[in-house]
Amino acid sequence: GFGLGRQRHYMVLYRMLQRFQAIKKLDITFDSITPDFLRDFEQFLREEYTYFKENKKGIKEPVGKYKKIYERLPEARVPGKRGDNHIKGVFKMLRAFQYWAISQELTTNNPFKKYIIGADTYGTPIYITKEERDHIYTADLSAHPHLERQRDIFIFQCHIGTRVTDMYSLKKDNFGQDAQGRYLSYIPGKTKSENPRIVKVYLSKVATEIIDKYNDPETTNILPLISQQKYNDAIKEIFRKTGITRMVPVINPKTGETEQKSIADVASSHMARRTFVG
């Protein structure tokens, strides 16, 4: 079955289709999805944010003709402008659902034969150098103990290369020792249901130092973790505090244009993974 995160994504898709159906006065079935339908749905996803305007209090409200539809089908968050990669992600989910319906013999209709989604657009992967990583690790953050803890977690992630969701699920029994040294072994959550395989990473001197520093006999956790959003916020703050602020080229997901941004503004837990690979 799907994980909770994937279920949420499909519910978002379901609500998008509900709104599209109401606005276009359609009756959507597996058989009614054609290439033209998909093109119209793509256009809807690109322009939905324009169906809202700010009122005098600065709150976005649906404009006239859409008001009743959004009252009947409320969305927790007002739809924002969607970039190409976001829309491609939505269509990949819709395609997977249509393929599932075909496999279950609910339909023989495959509109994706004549509608190409295309590959996601990404810029050059951004990561920190070994020197920058080591500078962050040795920087004095003793005046900010909460940042010091999250800095250590980020550096640990840079040394083991796990996805953040996998790192957050690690426990002490994920560690082992053999003739080559201490290692970490786990099954990545992303491949667990389709192609489960064990990843084994030997710990560097720094990774071992960090694990030992936070070893708490009272818990099975290996590190003092906070919510993933707060962890990402802390990483940006750590970059600023330690002076890692060089400008890097970033593709704007909404416009597709390349912009220059401080690496501190785009730093995140995923950058630790890219740094490990880089």
C-alpha positions in Angstrom: 0.0 0.0 0.0 0.9 3.7 -0.2 2.7 5.5 2.6 0.8 8.4 4.3 2.7 11.0 2.2 1.7 9.4 -1.1 -1.9 9.2 0.1 -1.9 12.9 0.8 -0.6 13.6 -2.7 -3.3 11.6 -4.3 -6.0 13.3 -2.2 -4.6 16.7 -3.4 -4.9 15.3 -7.0 -8.5 14.2 -6.3 -9.5 17.6 -5.1 -7.8 19.3 -8.1 -9.9 17.0 -10.4 -13.1 17.8 -8.4 -12.5 21.5 -8.9 -11.7 21.1 -12.6 -14.8 19.0 -13.0 -17.0 21.6 -11.3 -15.5 24.6 -13.2 -15.7 22.8 -16.6 -19.0 21.1 -15.9 -17.6 17.7 -16.7 -18.3 14.2 -15.6 -14.8 12.6 -15.2 -14.5 8.9 -15.7 -11.5 6.7 -16.7 -13.0 6.5 -20.2 -13.5 10.3 -20.5 -9.9 11.3 -20.0 -8.6 12.1 -23.5 -5.4 14.0 -24.6 -7.6 17.1 -25.0 -8.9 16.7 -21.5 -5.3 16.4 -20.2 -4.3 19.6 -22.1 -7.3 21.5 -20.6 -6.5 20.1 -17.1 -2.8 21.3 -17.5 -4.1 24.8 -18.5 -6.4 24.8 -15.4 -3.4 23.9 -13.1 -1.4 26.7 -14.6 -4.1 29.4 -14.2 -6.0 28.3 -11.1 -4.1 30.8 -8.9 -5.6 33.6 -11.0 -9.1 32.7 -9.8 -8.3 34.4 -6.5 -7.9 38.0 -5.6 -6.8 39.7 -2.3 -9.6 41.5 -0.4 -9.1 44.7 1.6 -7.8 42.6 4.5 -5.1 41.1 2.4 -6.9 37.6 2.4 -7.1 35.8 -1.0 -10.7 35.0 -2.0 -12.1 33.3 -5.1 -13.4 35.8 -7.6 -17.1 36.1 -8.6 -18.0 33.1 -10.8 -15.7 30.7 -8.9 -17.0 31.7 -5.4 -19.7 29.0 -5.1 -17.4 26.3 -6.4 -14.7 27.0 -3.8 -17.2 27.3 -1.0 -18.5 23.8 -2.0 -15.0 22.4 -2.5 -12.8 24.3 -0.1 -9.0 23.9 -0.1 -7.0 24.4 3.1 -4.4 26.4 1.1 -5.2 28.9 -1.6 -3.6 27.4 -4.8 -0.4 29.3 -5.8 1.3 29.6 -9.1 2.5 26.2 -10.1 5.8 25.5 -11.9 6.5 23.0 -14.6 8.0 20.3 -12.3 5.0 20.6 -10.0 2.5 20.1 -12.8 4.6 17.2 -14.2 4.4 15.5 -10.8 0.6 15.8 -10.8 0.4 14.3 -14.2 2.7 11.4 -13.3 0.3 10.6 -10.4 -2.7 10.8 -12.8 -0.9 8.6 -15.3 -0.1 6.0 -12.6 -3.8 6.0 -11.5 -5.0 5.5 -15.2 -2.4 2.7 -15.7 -3.7 1.0 -12.5 -7.3 1.3 -13.8 -6.2 -0.4 -17.1 -4.4 -3.2 -15.2 -7.6 -3.8 -13.2 -9.6 -3.9 -16.4 -11.7 -0.9 -15.4 -10.9 0.7 -18.7 -8.9 0.2 -21.9 -8.4 3.9 -22.4 -4.8 5.2 -22.4 -4.8 9.0 -23.1 -1.1 9.2 -22.3 -0.2 7.5 -25.6 -0.7 10.9 -27.2 0.1 13.2 -24.3 3.8 13.3 -23.3 4.5 14.5 -19.8 8.3 15.1 -20.3 11.2 15.0 -17.9 11.5 17.3 -14.9 13.8 20.3 -15.3 16.6 20.7 -12.8 19.6 23.0 -12.7 23.1 21.9 -11.8 23.0 20.1 -8.4 24.2 22.5 -5.7 26.3 21.1 -2.8 29.0 22.4 -0.5 32.7 21.6 -1.0 34.7 19.4 1.4 36.3 22.5 2.8 33.0 24.3 3.4 31.6 21.1 5.1 34.6 21.0 7.4 34.4 24.7 8.1 30.8 24.4 9.1 31.7 21.5 11.4 34.6 23.3 13.2 32.8 26.7 13.5 32.1 27.8 17.0 28.4 27.7 17.6 28.5 27.4 21.4 26.5 30.6 21.8 23.7 28.8 19.9 23.4 25.3 21.3 20.3 24.4 19.3 22.1 25.3 16.1 25.2 23.4 17.2 23.1 20.3 17.6 21.4 20.6 14.2 24.8 21.5 12.6 26.2 18.2 13.9 23.2 16.3 12.5 23.6 18.0 9.1 27.3 17.2 9.0 26.5 13.6 10.1 24.1 13.4 7.1 26.8 14.8 4.8 29.0 11.9 5.9 26.4 9.1 5.5 24.3 10.3 2.5 20.9 9.1 3.7 17.7 10.8 2.7 16.3 12.8 5.6 13.3 10.5 6.1 15.7 7.5 6.4 18.0 9.3 8.8 15.0 10.2 11.0 14.0 6.5 11.3 17.5 5.3 12.3 17.9 3.6 15.7 20.9 2.3 17.6 20.2 -1.2 16.3 20.9 0.1 12.7 24.6 0.2 13.7 27.0 -2.7 13.5 30.7 -3.5 13.6 33.0 -5.8 11.5 36.6 -6.1 10.6 36.4 -2.9 8.5 34.9 -0.8 11.3 31.6 0.6 12.4 28.8 0.8 9.9 25.2 1.8 9.5 22.8 -0.5 7.6 19.2 0.3 6.7 16.6 -0.3 4.0 15.8 3.0 2.2 12.1 3.9 2.7 11.7 4.9 -1.0 12.5 1.4 -2.3 11.2 -0.6 0.7 7.9 -1.7 -1.0 9.2 -2.2 -4.5 12.8 -3.3 -4.4 14.0 -3.7 -0.7 17.7 -3.7 -0.5 20.0 -3.1 2.4 22.3 -0.1 2.2 25.6 -0.4 4.3 27.6 2.7 4.9 30.9 2.7 6.9 31.2 5.6 9.4 33.9 8.2 8.9 35.9 9.5 11.9 33.6 12.6 12.0 30.3 10.6 11.8 31.6 8.4 14.7 32.5 11.5 16.7 29.0 12.9 16.3 27.3 9.6 17.2 29.4 9.2 20.3 28.8 12.9 21.3 25.0 12.3 21.4 25.0 8.8 22.7 22.2 8.7 25.3 21.6 5.4 27.1 18.0 6.5 27.9 16.9 6.4 24.3 17.2 4.2 21.2 17.4 7.4 19.1 20.9 8.2 17.8 20.6 12.0 17.5 18.6 14.9 19.0 16.1 15.3 16.1 13.6 18.1 15.6 10.8 18.3 13.0 12.1 18.1 9.4 10.8 21.7 8.6 12.6 23.1 11.7 15.8 21.1 10.7 15.7 22.7 7.2 15.2 26.2 8.7 18.1 25.6 11.1 20.4 24.5 8.2 19.9 27.8 6.5 20.6 29.7 9.7 23.8 27.6 10.3 25.1 28.5 6.8 24.5 32.2 7.5 26.1 32.0 11.0 29.2 30.2 9.6 29.6 32.6 6.6 28.8 30.0 3.9 26.8 32.5 1.7 28.3 32.3 -1.8 26.0 33.0 -4.7 24.9 30.0 -6.8 22.7 29.7 -10.0 19.2 28.3 -9.2 16.4 27.6 -11.7 13.2 29.3 -10.6 10.6 26.4 -10.7 7.8 28.8 -11.6 9.4 30.7 -14.5 12.2 28.2 -15.6 14.7 31.1 -15.5 18.1 30.9 -13.9 18.5 33.2 -10.9 21.5 33.9 -8.5 20.8 33.1 -4.9 22.9 32.8 -1.7 23.6 29.1 -1.1 22.4 29.8 2.5 18.9 30.4 1.1 18.7 27.1 -0.8 20.5 25.0 1.8 18.4 22.0 3.1 18.7 18.4 4.3 18.8 17.3 0.7 22.0 19.3 0.2 23.7 17.0 2.7 22.8 14.0 0.5 24.1 15.8 -2.6 27.3 16.8 -0.7 27.9 13.1 0.1 27.5 12.1 -3.5 29.5 15.1 -4.8 
